[in-house]
């Protein structure tokens, strides 16, 4: 995919570029938002920008893509590209915006690396960029076509349930009376809200109920800030201001954490609000009368903070061959055989050969579970995950 001449140049310059990516991406976003402030106001997550996590994710994706091209010259990292493309499509990213990103990204590279960016170096990294960008554009075009276009629709809130002190479920129906579009269990939608300062911010929330109903359901955790980060703008807006009868703008459903066949044994592992896509997948399996082996794993701070806990247990009980394993840091109910105290630990859990695993939760949790599963013989290619927020795991899943 990468020309021989460019491959040699990228291989020689990757250490220098990689070491400077943090500064490059910081200058890139500064230049982009100076030129186009509406992008920060209405498209990019301001919280992630303030925390620096979006810069880390961009740097990681560039480095991971370039490294993959060098190590696998006849292949393309389709899993990584697909995950990014689904997120971009849910935000409404357009093909034209890639040229804008290119302009400001390469200005930042030249600014940081200076005279080291010779015409040969610039041409090689330009090739890397457009290989990645054109691949994403093609996937995003296909995703839009499958959904009949890139349309935001208004949905009416027809129900609200307080799941825990910090998690609320919103049940939604299309406000225009048209049929609700289809989706697959495990996918998410983007929710666009108007904030008090005039910004129109977008966040992604997993659909937390199985397909098949005209009502869609999202379960939103209120993000409480601290010394290192502010409160979540959109989650707190939804908790404080959105009630039954209000309307929200939603994208179509996106995301690739979906079942790829159900013949293999399945393991569904979640922690915290990562429970949302797993409950939807469990609901889909229960509705279909799934007969195969399913291992359900979840970790949380306490039973009281375990959102959708009743659904989690009820759907698992409906399955013919399912086992449930919940870990709680505090207040684990000793009367329940499936409840354990501490962090999730699969060391003593018998995982069948050929298991296909699906993970969602904080990165430290997913890294630990992935390592334990590989230690039990689960193939890295059979471990799939979803990240809420910027994907800081790019290139590490093997």
N, C-alpha and C positions, 0 to 999 in steps of 0.2 A: 504493500500500500504506500509506504513512504519511499521515495526515490532513493537510490543508493547514495547519491551525493548528499542529499539532505540528511539521510540516516547517519552518515559519518559525522556531519557537522553537529547534529543534535546530540549524538553520543558524546562528542567532545565537549560540548557546551552545557549539557544537562546539569552537571554538578554546580556550575556557576549560576545558571538560571534558577535551578531549584533552591539554592541557598538564598537567592534574592527574591523569591516569589512572594514572601510576606510583604516586603516593601513595595514590590511591583503592584500587587493587588490593592494595597492601601492607596497608592497613588492613582491607580486606575479608577477606583470608585470615587476618589476625590475629584478627579477630572471629569468623570462622567456626570456626577451630580451637580457640579458647577455648571456644566454645559446644559444639562437636562434635569433641573431640580424636580420636575413633576414625576420623574421615575422613582425617586426616593419617597415622594409624597404618596404616590398612588400604586406603585408596583412592588418595589422592594420592601422587605420586612425591616422597619426601622429599628426594632429591637435587636435583630440579628446584626444589623450594621453597627449599632452602638456597642454590642458585645464583641464584635470582630469575628464572629463565627462564620459569617458569609464569606469573608475574605479567606479564612482558612479553607473553606469548602472549595472555593474557586481555585486556590493554589493547589489543593490536593487533586482536583480533577485534571488540571493541566499536567501536573507531574505524573499522575497515574496513567493518563492517556499516552503521553510521550514515551514513558517507560514501556508500556505495553507494546507500542509500535516497534520499539527496538528489540524487545524480547520475543515477540510473536509477529514477525514481519508479514506473514500470510493471513493473519487473523485480525479481528477487530473486537474490542471489549464491549460486546453488545449488551451484557447485563448492566454494566455501568452506564452506558449511553441510554439504555431504555429507562432506567430509573430517573436520570436527569431529564429526559424528554417528557416523561409523564408529568414531572413537576412543572416544567416549562409550559406544557400545554394547559395545565390546570390554571396557570396564571394568565394565559392568553398571549404568550410570547409570540412574536411574528418573525418571519424570515428576515425582514428588513432590519430588525434590531441587531442581528449578528454583525452587520457592517458597522453599525455604531459602536458595538463592543470592540470590534477589531481596531477601529480608529483610536479609541482611548487606551486599549490594552497595549498596543504597540508603541504608542506615545509614552506610556509609563515604562515599558521595557527599555526604550532608548534613553529615557531620562535617568533611569537607575543604573544601567550598565554602560552608558556613555559610548566611548570609542570602541569598546569590545563588540558592539553591534555593527559588524561589518556588513556590507551588502550580502555576502554569502550567508552569514548568520541570520540576518533578517529574512532572507528568502527561505531558509530551512524551517525556521519557526513559523513563518507565514504558512508554509505547507502543512505543518502540524495543526495550526489553528483551523485552517479551512477543511482539512480532513475531518476534524472533530465537529466543526460547525455544520458542514454539509450533511454529515451523518445525522446530527440532531435535527436539522431542518427536515430531512426526509422522513424521519420517524414521527416528528410532530405533525407534518402534513398528513401522514397516514392516520394518526390519532384523530385529528380534526375531521377528516373525511369519514371515519367510522362513526363519528358522533353527529354527522350532519352539519358541521361547521363549528365555529368558535363562538358560542352564544352564552351570554349570562342571562339567567331567567330569575324572575321574582318568585319566591316561595313564601307561603303564609305559615306562621307558627300556629299549629293546631293543638299543641300539647307541650307542657314543660314539666319535667320531673326532677326533683332534687335527689340525685343518687347518693351523694355524700356531702360533707360540708363544703367541698371545693369542686364537685363535679355535677353539672346539670345536663340533662338530656333534653334536646329540642326536637319535637316531631313536626315535620314540614310537609306541606302539600302544595303543588304548583298553583300559583295565584291566578294564572291565565286560563285555567280549566283544561288545558291540554294534558294528554297522558304524561305520567312521569317517565322519564327516560330510563332505560335499563342500566344495570350495573352488575358487577361481580363482587361477591363477598370478599372483603379485604381491601377494597378500593376506598378512595377518599374524594371529597369535593372541596373546592375552594369556596370560602365565604368572604364576601366583600362588604365592608361596613363603612359608613360615613362617621368620622370622629368629630369631636367638638372643634378641633382646630382647622377643619376643612379637608383634612387628609382622607383619602379613600384607601384604607389598608385591607390587605388580603391575607387570610390564613387558611391552611388546609386542616380538615378534620375528617377522620375516618367515619364511614357509615357504619353505625354500630348495631344494625339489625340486618337480618338476612334479606336477600332480594325477594320480590314477589308481591310486596304490598304497595298500594298507591301512596303510602306515607313513607317518607324518608326520615331517618333518625341520625342525629349526631350527638355525641356526648362530649362536652367541653370541660376541660379542667381549667379552673382559674389559676393563672400563673402569678404567683406572689413573688415580688422582687425582693431584693436585699441590698446589702452594701455593694455587691458587684454588678447588679443588674436591676433595671426598673421593673415595675409590674408589667405583665403582659397587656398591651393596649387593647387588643381585640377580645381576648378571653374575658377580661374584666368588663369591657363594654357589654358583651353578650350577657354576662351574669347580672349586671346591674340594671340594664336598660331594656332587654328584649323579653317580652312577655307574649302570651297567647293573643293572637290577633295582629301582631306586628309582622313585618315582611323583611326577608333577607334575600340578597342576590347570591345565587349559587352558580357555579360552573357545572358542566357535566362531570361524571365520575371518571377518575383516572387512578393510576397506581398499578404496579405489577406484582404485588403480594397476593396472588390469587392461586388457587389450587390448579396444579398442572397434572390432572389425573388423580384418581383416588384409589388406585389399585395397591399402591405401596402403603406400608404402615405410616401413620402421620403423627407428628409431634408438634403441638401448638404451644409455644412458650411466650409468655408476656410478663411485663412488670409495670406497675403503676397504670397510667392511662393508655399504655400499649395494649391493654386488654380489649380496646374497642374493635379493631379488625378481627381479633381472634374470636370474640363472641359472635360476630357476624358470620365468620366461617363455620363455627360450631352450629349456629342456627341453620345454615344452609345444609350442612351434613345431616342434622336431625330431620329437617324437612324432607330430605331425599331418602330417608331410611337407610343411611350408610351402614354397612355391615362390617367394614374393616376395622383394624386396630387403630385406636386413637389415644395418644397420651396427652393429657392437658396439664400444663405447668403454668403457675403464676406466682409472682412474688410481689408483696406489698408491705407497707409499713405496719398495718394492722387490719383486722377484718373490717373495722368501721370505715377504713379508707379504701377498701377494695370496691371500686365502682363496678356496677353490673354483676355483682357477685351472684345474685339469685339466678340471672340468666345464664351465667357461666356454669353453674351447677345443674340447673334444670336441663339445658341442652345436652350436657354431657350424660346425664342420667337417661336421656332418650336414646342414646346410641347403644348399639348391640354389644360393642367391645371397646369400652372406654375406661380409662383410669384417670383420676384427678389427684393432683399433687399441688397443694398451696403452701407457700412459705410466708410467714409473717415475722417481721422484725420484733414486734411486741404483741402481747395480748392474743397469741395463738390459742384457739379453743382446743384444749387437750382432749375434749370429748369426741372431737372429730378425727378419725384415723387419718384422713387426708391432709390435715393441717399440721404444719411443723413450724418450729421456731428457728429464726435465723434467715440467712440469705439462701437463695435458690442454689441447690447443690445436687447435680444429677449423678454424682459419682456412684452411688449405690442403686441407681435406677436402671433396670434392665431395658435397654433400647434395642428393639429388633433390628436385625440386619436389613439393609435396604430402606431404612426409614427416611422419609422426606420431612424436613423440619422447617417450620415457619416461626420467625422471631420478631417481636416488636417490643420496644422499651428503651430505657436509657442505654447509651453505648457501653458503659462498663458491664451492665447486665448481659448485653448481647455478646460482647467479647468473651465473657466468662462461660456462657452457655455454649457458644460456638466451639470454644476450646474443649469443653467437656464432651461435647458430641463427637468431635473429631477423635478424641481419645477413646471413644467407644466404637469407633469404626464407621461413623457416618461420613459419607463422601462430602468434601467441601462444596461440590457442585449441587448437592441436594439440600443445602442450608440456605434459605432465603430470608430476607429481612426487610423491614420498613423502618425508616428513620423519620421521626417528627422533627422538622427543622433542617438546617443545612447538614448534608451528609459528610461527616468528618471521618467516615470509615472507608472512603474511596480507595480502591487499590489494595485493601487489606483483607478482603474476604477470600482470596485464593482461588 
